[in-house]
Amino acid sequence: MVSGSLFHCRKNSWPPEEYINRTTLQLFGMENAAPPESAWRRNLNSHASLLKEFSVTFIEAIKMVGLGIRLWHYVREEASQGRKAPIDPFTRESCKPSASHGVPMGGMGSGSISRGFRGEFRHFQIHPGTREASPVIANQFSIFISRDGGNKKYASVLATGQEEYLRRSSDQGIMSWGWNLTGQRSTYHALFPRAWTIYDGEPDPELKISCRQISPFIPHNYRESSLPTTVFVYSLVNTGKERAKVSLLFTWANSIGGTSHLSGDHVNEPFMGDDGVSGVLLYHKQVSHTLFLFYLFLFPDRELPFFCFRTAKDNPPVTYAVAACETQNVSVSVLPCFGLDEGSCVTAKDMWGKIARDGHFDQDNFRSGPSMPSSPGETHCAAVCASTWVEPHGKCTVAFAVAWSSPKVKFCKGKSYCRRYTKYYGTSETAAKDLVHDALTNYMLWEEEIEKWQAPVLRDDRLPEWYKFTLFNELYFLVAGGTVWI
């Protein structure tokens, strides 16, 4: 039983230096751009320590021999049937678990993607029973700022702590991006299903940036809560005396994590939708990754045969949509396809240089049509850019969204179901385009409902701060716990 004294703690959960500057908070006092007082917080330069692995003493190991033998037989039996055991203590994960998590993206039951508090996209769980924990390094938000006629320029990826993954990357193009954000003056705030990242003068000392992440997790609203989509709303405040040209860039790889981007036959296609919503569709064709890697290992110089292009475990394909909303003050442009290899027609380095120089992509890109399917070993990525001018002491809002559509879920023994969101959007591979459109046009209504739900708890002075944000943040498991909603 929990004692009553547990709820009489009035000590603040965070030291004062981890709060945002009060002046900055006042600047963001518009449209929910400022994070709530009760939230889980971290500085972006905080060390995401590796979690200790489970270990047992010799005496405990002796007592668990019988259990270990049964588990070993179970794991081998599942593997012989082409399935991965949900509990497998004998296989180490490729990515060591760390305390780098943040609020996951998406609603319930349609797969999930997590975004760490330092800005990386990781933990791809699109299909039941599969989880790719490592970050996809090409999936990033970046910002480009120009002042004083171009005499002052700032360019940076809006993420920190990616050095380990950059060292592993063989792509020199991504390494040429602006990985210069220190995170010392930036903070992350989590109150599920929303999160805020505040860049308090980084990378431009005179530009305050708030990124608000919103997912449709709404009690009693079962339609919206089933949608696999998330919105990122950037609020920009120019505290300087000069007009600032700001370009926000959202890049996304045609990947569902791990090595899936190398499997080939993936296609990107630009689109211009209604209400100013424009972006890129990324058609990801699932292939048998095991056959792909095995054959590539045995015959590195040969083309892949047809049997490698079967759907992995008969899982359905996945379609992403990444988009931004064009308004009177914001213009949207896209680069439908760029590669991570030096031999690509447009490389990651070329893409970065184009935005750093011009602040936008060519409008003709919208008429380029579907890209050629990627070859095995080749990675296709897409970029969406939203550009705007922010007047001196002025404010501006820019909204992005990402959605993923994988309409059918199939379990290892062959039974398949349609996910719940297909009741409203159908099973077409272009449903992702409708999802991002509705996300970008309805997210303010989502926030109203979320606030009505959370307000009674957050305003209750009888409850300590730690209890309020823990109560909501622990609900993340309903999204990121492998939930399936049919």
C-alpha positions as CSV (number, residue, x, y, z in Angstrom):
1,M,0.0,0.0,0.0
2,V,1.2,3.5,-0.8
3,S,1.4,5.7,2.3
4,G,-0.4,9.1,2.3
5,S,2.8,10.9,3.0
6,L,4.0,10.1,-0.5
7,F,1.7,12.8,-1.9
8,H,2.8,15.5,0.5
9,C,6.2,16.0,-1.2
10,R,6.5,19.7,-2.3
11,K,10.2,19.6,-3.5
12,N,10.7,20.6,-7.1
13,S,11.7,17.7,-9.3
14,W,14.2,19.7,-11.3
15,P,16.9,22.2,-10.2
16,P,16.3,25.8,-11.3
17,E,19.1,25.8,-13.9
18,E,17.3,23.1,-15.9
19,Y,14.3,25.4,-16.4
20,I,14.0,27.6,-19.5
21,N,14.7,31.3,-19.1
22,R,11.5,33.0,-17.9
23,T,11.8,35.6,-20.7
24,T,11.9,32.9,-23.3
25,L,8.8,31.2,-21.8
26,Q,7.0,34.5,-22.0
27,L,8.0,34.8,-25.7
28,F,6.4,31.4,-26.3
29,G,3.2,32.3,-24.6
30,M,1.3,31.7,-27.8
31,E,-0.6,28.7,-29.2
32,N,0.8,26.2,-26.7
33,A,4.4,26.8,-27.8
34,A,5.6,26.9,-24.2
35,P,5.9,23.6,-22.3
36,P,3.8,23.1,-19.2
37,E,5.3,23.4,-15.7
38,S,4.7,19.8,-14.9
39,A,6.8,17.8,-17.5
40,W,9.7,15.4,-17.6
41,R,12.8,17.5,-18.6
42,R,16.3,17.0,-19.9
43,N,18.9,19.2,-21.4
44,L,19.8,18.2,-24.9
45,N,23.5,17.9,-23.9
46,S,22.6,15.4,-21.1
47,H,24.5,12.1,-21.3
48,A,22.2,9.3,-22.3
49,S,23.8,6.6,-20.1
50,L,23.8,3.0,-21.2
51,L,21.5,0.8,-19.1
52,K,23.1,-1.9,-17.1
53,E,22.5,-5.4,-18.6
54,F,20.9,-8.1,-16.5
55,S,23.3,-10.3,-14.7
56,V,23.0,-13.1,-12.2
57,T,25.4,-14.6,-9.5
58,F,26.8,-18.1,-9.9
59,I,24.4,-19.5,-7.3
60,E,21.4,-17.9,-9.1
61,A,22.7,-19.3,-12.4
62,I,22.8,-22.8,-11.0
63,K,19.2,-22.5,-9.8
64,M,18.1,-21.2,-13.2
65,V,19.7,-23.9,-15.3
66,G,16.4,-25.7,-15.8
67,L,14.6,-22.5,-16.9
68,G,17.6,-21.7,-19.3
69,I,17.3,-25.1,-21.0
70,R,13.6,-24.7,-21.5
71,L,14.1,-21.2,-22.9
72,W,16.9,-22.4,-25.2
73,H,14.6,-25.1,-26.7
74,Y,11.8,-22.6,-27.1
75,V,14.0,-20.1,-28.9
76,R,15.3,-22.8,-31.3
77,E,11.8,-24.1,-32.0
78,E,10.5,-20.6,-32.9
79,A,13.6,-20.0,-35.1
80,S,12.9,-23.3,-36.9
81,Q,9.4,-22.0,-37.8
82,G,10.8,-18.7,-39.1
83,R,9.7,-16.8,-36.0
84,K,11.6,-14.6,-33.5
85,A,10.9,-15.5,-29.8
86,P,9.6,-12.5,-27.8
87,I,11.9,-13.5,-25.0
88,D,15.4,-14.4,-26.1
89,P,18.1,-13.9,-23.5
90,F,20.7,-15.6,-25.7
91,T,20.8,-13.0,-28.5
92,R,22.4,-9.6,-27.9
93,E,20.7,-6.6,-29.5
94,S,22.6,-4.7,-32.1
95,C,21.9,-1.4,-30.3
96,K,22.6,-1.3,-26.6
97,P,19.7,0.0,-24.5
98,S,20.2,3.6,-23.3
99,A,18.3,6.2,-21.3
100,S,17.7,8.3,-24.4
101,H,14.0,7.8,-24.9
102,G,11.4,10.5,-25.5
103,V,7.6,10.6,-26.3
104,P,6.8,8.0,-29.0
105,M,5.0,9.1,-32.2
106,G,1.6,8.0,-33.5
107,G,-1.6,6.7,-32.1
108,M,-2.4,3.3,-30.8
109,G,-2.3,0.0,-32.7
110,S,-0.7,1.1,-36.0
111,G,2.9,0.7,-35.2
112,S,5.2,3.3,-33.6
113,I,8.4,5.3,-34.0
114,S,10.1,6.9,-31.0
115,R,12.0,10.2,-30.9
116,G,14.7,10.5,-28.3
117,F,15.0,13.6,-26.2
118,R,18.2,14.6,-28.1
119,G,16.3,14.6,-31.5
120,E,17.0,11.2,-33.1
121,F,14.3,8.9,-34.6
122,R,14.6,5.4,-33.4
123,H,12.8,2.2,-32.2
124,F,10.8,1.5,-35.3
125,Q,8.0,-0.9,-34.5
126,I,5.9,-0.9,-37.6
127,H,5.2,-4.7,-37.7
128,P,4.3,-6.8,-34.7
129,G,7.2,-8.7,-33.2
130,T,9.9,-6.6,-34.9
131,R,11.7,-3.6,-33.3
132,E,14.7,-1.8,-34.8
133,A,16.2,0.2,-31.9
134,S,19.1,2.0,-33.7
135,P,18.5,5.5,-34.9
136,V,18.1,6.1,-38.7
137,I,20.7,8.9,-39.0
138,A,19.2,10.5,-42.1
139,N,15.9,11.2,-40.3
140,Q,16.5,14.7,-39.0
141,F,15.2,18.2,-38.6
142,S,17.6,21.0,-39.5
143,I,17.5,24.8,-39.7
144,F,19.1,27.4,-41.9
145,I,19.1,31.1,-40.9
146,S,20.3,34.1,-42.9
147,R,20.5,37.7,-41.7
148,D,21.9,41.0,-42.8
149,G,21.7,40.2,-46.5
150,G,23.4,36.9,-46.0
151,N,26.4,38.3,-44.0
152,K,25.2,36.3,-41.0
153,K,24.4,32.6,-41.6
154,Y,23.6,29.7,-39.3
155,A,23.0,26.1,-40.3
156,S,22.6,23.1,-38.0
157,V,21.0,19.8,-37.5
158,L,18.6,20.1,-34.6
159,A,19.9,17.1,-32.7
160,T,22.8,16.2,-30.4
161,G,24.7,13.1,-29.4
162,Q,24.9,11.5,-32.8
163,E,28.7,11.2,-32.9
164,E,28.7,7.4,-32.3
165,Y,26.4,6.7,-35.2
166,L,28.2,9.2,-37.5
167,R,31.4,7.4,-36.9
168,R,29.8,4.1,-38.0
169,S,28.3,5.7,-41.1
170,S,30.1,5.1,-44.4
171,D,28.3,8.0,-46.0
172,Q,30.5,11.1,-46.2
173,G,27.5,13.2,-47.3
174,I,25.7,13.0,-44.0
175,M,28.9,13.7,-42.1
176,S,29.1,17.0,-44.0
177,W,25.9,18.2,-42.5
178,G,26.0,20.8,-39.7
179,W,26.3,18.6,-36.6
180,N,27.2,21.6,-34.5
181,L,24.4,21.9,-31.9
182,T,25.8,21.7,-28.4
183,G,22.5,21.4,-26.6
184,Q,23.7,23.5,-23.7
185,R,20.9,26.0,-24.1
186,S,18.3,23.6,-25.3
187,T,15.8,21.5,-23.3
188,Y,13.4,18.7,-23.9
189,H,10.0,18.5,-22.1
190,A,7.8,15.5,-22.2
191,L,4.1,15.2,-21.2
192,F,2.6,12.4,-23.2
193,P,1.2,12.5,-25.9
194,R,3.0,15.8,-26.5
195,A,6.7,16.9,-26.2
196,W,8.4,20.3,-26.5
197,T,12.0,21.0,-27.5
198,I,13.1,24.5,-26.8
199,Y,16.2,25.9,-28.5
200,D,17.0,29.0,-26.4
201,G,19.3,30.8,-28.8
202,E,20.8,27.8,-30.6
203,P,22.1,28.0,-33.3
204,D,21.2,31.7,-33.7
205,P,21.5,33.7,-30.5
206,E,18.7,36.0,-31.6
207,L,16.2,33.3,-32.7
208,K,14.2,31.4,-30.1
209,I,12.7,28.1,-31.4
210,S,10.0,25.8,-29.9
211,C,9.3,22.4,-31.5
212,R,6.1,20.9,-30.4
213,Q,5.4,17.2,-31.1
214,I,1.7,16.2,-31.0
215,S,0.3,12.7,-31.5
216,P,-3.5,11.9,-31.6
217,F,-3.8,10.1,-28.3
218,I,-7.2,11.3,-27.0
219,P,-9.5,9.5,-24.5
220,H,-12.9,8.5,-25.8
221,N,-11.9,9.6,-29.3
222,Y,-11.2,6.2,-30.9
223,R,-11.1,7.4,-34.5
224,E,-8.2,9.9,-34.0
225,S,-6.4,7.8,-31.4
226,S,-5.9,5.0,-34.0
227,L,-4.1,7.2,-36.5
228,P,-0.4,6.5,-37.3
229,T,0.7,10.1,-37.6
230,T,2.5,12.9,-35.7
231,V,2.7,16.7,-36.1
232,F,5.8,18.8,-35.4
233,V,4.9,22.5,-34.9
234,Y,7.8,25.0,-34.9
235,S,7.3,28.4,-33.3
236,L,10.0,30.9,-34.2
237,V,10.5,34.2,-32.3
238,N,13.0,36.7,-33.7
239,T,14.5,38.8,-30.9
240,G,17.0,40.6,-33.1
241,K,16.8,43.9,-34.9
242,E,17.2,42.3,-38.4
243,R,14.8,40.4,-40.5
244,A,15.7,36.7,-40.6
245,K,15.1,34.3,-43.4
246,V,14.5,30.8,-41.9
247,S,14.4,27.5,-43.7
248,L,13.4,24.4,-41.7
249,L,14.3,21.1,-43.3
250,F,12.8,17.6,-42.6
251,T,14.7,14.7,-44.1
252,W,13.4,11.1,-44.0
253,A,14.9,7.8,-45.3
254,N,12.8,5.2,-47.0
255,S,13.4,2.7,-44.2
256,I,11.7,0.9,-41.4
257,G,14.9,0.7,-39.4
258,G,17.9,-1.6,-39.4
259,T,19.1,-2.5,-42.9
260,S,15.7,-2.2,-44.5
261,H,16.8,0.8,-46.5
262,L,19.3,-1.3,-48.4
263,S,16.9,-4.0,-49.6
264,G,16.0,-2.2,-52.8
265,D,12.9,-1.6,-54.9
266,H,11.8,1.4,-52.9
267,V,10.2,4.5,-54.6
268,N,9.7,8.1,-53.6
269,E,7.1,10.4,-55.1
270,P,6.3,14.1,-54.5
271,F,2.8,15.4,-54.0
272,M,0.8,18.6,-53.7
273,G,-2.3,18.2,-51.7
274,D,-5.2,20.3,-50.6
275,D,-5.1,23.2,-48.1
276,G,-1.4,23.8,-48.9
277,V,-0.2,20.4,-47.6
278,S,2.7,19.2,-49.8
279,G,5.4,16.7,-49.4
280,V,6.8,13.3,-50.5
281,L,5.4,9.8,-50.4
282,L,7.9,7.0,-49.7
283,Y,6.8,3.6,-50.8
284,H,8.8,1.0,-48.9
285,K,8.6,-2.5,-50.4
286,Q,9.3,-5.1,-47.7
287,V,11.7,-7.8,-48.8
288,S,13.3,-10.8,-47.1
289,H,16.1,-9.1,-45.2
290,T,17.6,-12.5,-44.1
291,L,17.8,-13.8,-47.6
292,F,19.1,-10.4,-48.8
293,L,21.9,-10.2,-46.3
294,F,22.8,-13.9,-46.6
295,Y,23.0,-13.7,-50.4
296,L,24.9,-10.4,-50.3
297,F,27.5,-12.0,-48.0
298,L,28.0,-15.1,-50.2
299,F,27.9,-13.3,-53.6
300,P,28.9,-9.6,-53.1
301,D,29.5,-9.0,-56.8
302,R,26.3,-10.6,-58.1
303,E,22.8,-9.2,-58.7
304,L,20.2,-10.3,-56.2
305,P,17.9,-13.1,-57.5
306,F,14.1,-12.9,-57.6
307,F,13.6,-15.0,-54.4
308,C,15.2,-12.1,-52.3
309,F,12.3,-9.9,-53.3
310,R,9.6,-11.8,-51.5
311,T,7.9,-9.9,-48.7
312,A,9.6,-10.6,-45.4
313,K,7.4,-13.1,-43.5
314,D,4.7,-11.9,-45.9
315,N,4.4,-8.6,-44.1
316,P,2.6,-5.9,-46.1
317,P,4.5,-2.9,-47.5
318,V,4.7,0.4,-45.8
319,T,4.1,3.9,-47.2
320,Y,5.4,7.0,-45.5
321,A,4.2,10.6,-46.1
322,V,6.4,13.5,-44.9
323,A,4.8,16.9,-45.5
324,A,4.6,20.6,-44.4
325,C,1.8,23.1,-44.6
326,E,2.1,26.1,-46.9
327,T,0.6,29.3,-45.6
328,Q,0.6,33.0,-46.6
329,N,3.9,33.4,-44.8
330,V,5.4,29.9,-45.4
331,S,6.5,28.4,-48.7
332,V,7.1,24.6,-49.1
333,S,9.5,22.9,-51.5
334,V,10.7,19.3,-51.7
335,L,13.6,17.2,-53.0
336,P,11.8,13.9,-53.7
337,C,14.9,11.7,-53.7
338,F,18.5,12.0,-52.7
339,G,21.0,9.2,-51.9
340,L,23.5,8.3,-49.3
341,D,26.0,6.9,-51.8
342,E,28.7,8.9,-53.7
343,G,27.3,7.5,-57.0
344,S,23.8,8.9,-56.4
345,C,22.3,11.4,-58.8
346,V,21.8,13.8,-55.9
347,T,23.8,13.1,-52.7
348,A,23.2,14.1,-49.1
349,K,26.0,16.6,-49.4
350,D,24.4,18.1,-52.6
351,M,21.1,18.4,-50.8
352,W,22.6,20.2,-47.8
353,G,24.6,22.5,-50.0
354,K,21.5,23.5,-52.0
355,I,19.5,24.5,-48.9
356,A,22.5,26.3,-47.3
357,R,22.9,28.3,-50.5
358,D,19.3,29.0,-51.6
359,G,17.1,28.2,-48.6
360,H,14.7,26.2,-50.7
361,F,14.4,23.5,-53.4
362,D,13.2,24.0,-57.0
363,Q,9.4,24.1,-57.4
364,D,9.8,21.9,-60.6
365,N,10.5,19.0,-58.2
366,F,6.8,18.6,-57.6
367,R,6.4,17.6,-61.2
368,S,9.2,15.1,-61.3
369,G,6.9,12.1,-60.7
370,P,7.9,8.8,-59.0
371,S,11.6,8.1,-58.7
372,M,13.3,5.0,-60.2
373,P,13.2,2.1,-57.7
374,S,16.2,1.9,-55.5
375,S,18.8,-0.8,-56.3
376,P,19.8,-3.3,-53.6
377,G,22.4,-1.6,-51.4
378,E,21.2,1.9,-52.3
379,T,19.3,4.2,-50.0
380,H,16.5,6.6,-51.1
381,C,15.8,9.6,-48.8
382,A,13.4,12.6,-49.2
383,A,13.6,16.2,-48.0
384,V,10.8,18.7,-47.3
385,C,11.7,22.3,-46.7
386,A,9.5,25.1,-45.3
387,S,10.9,28.6,-45.7
388,T,9.7,31.9,-44.1
389,W,10.7,35.4,-43.2
390,V,10.6,36.4,-39.5
391,E,10.4,40.1,-38.9
392,P,12.4,41.9,-36.1
393,H,10.6,41.0,-32.8
394,G,8.2,39.0,-34.9
395,K,6.8,35.5,-34.6
396,C,6.0,32.7,-37.1
397,T,4.7,29.1,-37.0
398,V,5.7,26.3,-39.3
399,A,4.1,22.8,-39.2
400,F,5.4,19.5,-40.4
401,A,3.8,16.0,-40.2
402,V,4.8,12.4,-40.8
403,A,2.5,9.5,-41.3
404,W,3.0,5.8,-42.1
405,S,0.5,3.5,-43.7
406,S,0.8,-0.3,-43.2
407,P,-2.9,-1.3,-43.6
408,K,-2.6,-5.0,-42.8
409,V,-1.0,-6.7,-39.8
410,K,0.0,-10.4,-40.3
411,F,1.0,-12.6,-37.5
412,C,3.7,-15.4,-37.8
413,K,1.1,-18.2,-38.1
414,G,-0.6,-16.6,-41.0
415,K,-3.6,-14.8,-39.6
416,S,-4.0,-11.3,-40.9
417,Y,-6.2,-8.3,-39.9
418,C,-6.8,-4.8,-41.1
419,R,-5.6,-2.1,-38.7
420,R,-8.3,0.1,-37.1
421,Y,-7.4,3.3,-38.9
422,T,-8.3,1.6,-42.3
423,K,-11.9,1.8,-41.2
424,Y,-11.7,5.5,-42.0
425,Y,-8.8,5.7,-44.6
426,G,-9.1,2.4,-46.4
427,T,-6.2,0.1,-47.4
428,S,-4.8,2.2,-50.3
429,E,-1.0,2.8,-50.2
430,T,-1.7,6.5,-50.7
431,A,-3.7,6.7,-47.4
432,A,-0.6,8.2,-45.8
433,K,-1.2,11.3,-47.9
434,D,-4.7,11.7,-46.4
435,L,-3.3,11.1,-43.0
436,V,-0.7,13.9,-43.1
437,H,-3.3,16.2,-44.6
438,D,-5.8,15.6,-41.7
439,A,-3.0,15.8,-39.1
440,L,-1.8,19.2,-40.3
441,T,-5.4,20.6,-40.5
442,N,-6.7,19.1,-37.2
443,Y,-3.8,19.1,-34.8
444,M,-5.1,22.2,-33.0
445,L,-8.4,20.4,-32.2
446,W,-6.4,17.4,-30.9
447,E,-4.6,19.7,-28.6
448,E,-7.8,21.2,-27.2
449,E,-9.0,17.7,-26.3
450,I,-5.7,16.7,-24.8
451,E,-5.7,19.8,-22.6
452,K,-9.2,19.2,-21.5
453,W,-8.2,15.7,-20.4
454,Q,-5.0,16.6,-18.6
455,A,-6.0,20.0,-17.1
456,P,-7.8,18.6,-14.0
457,V,-4.7,16.7,-12.9
458,L,-2.1,19.4,-13.8
459,R,-4.1,22.0,-11.9
460,D,-4.6,20.0,-8.8
461,D,-2.3,21.6,-6.1
462,R,-2.7,18.5,-3.9
463,L,-0.6,16.4,-6.3
464,P,3.2,16.8,-6.4
465,E,4.9,17.6,-9.7
466,W,6.5,14.2,-10.2
467,Y,3.2,12.4,-9.9
468,K,1.5,14.5,-12.5
469,F,4.0,14.0,-15.3
470,T,4.6,10.3,-14.4
471,L,0.9,9.6,-14.5
472,F,0.7,10.7,-18.1
473,N,4.1,9.8,-19.4
474,E,3.8,6.1,-18.4
475,L,0.9,5.8,-20.8
476,Y,3.5,5.7,-23.6
477,F,3.4,1.9,-23.5
478,L,0.0,1.9,-25.1
479,V,1.7,3.3,-28.2
480,A,5.2,2.0,-28.1
481,G,4.6,-1.4,-26.4
482,G,3.8,-3.3,-29.6
483,T,0.1,-2.6,-29.4
484,V,-2.1,-3.9,-32.3
485,W,-5.6,-2.5,-32.8
486,I,-7.7,-4.1,-35.5
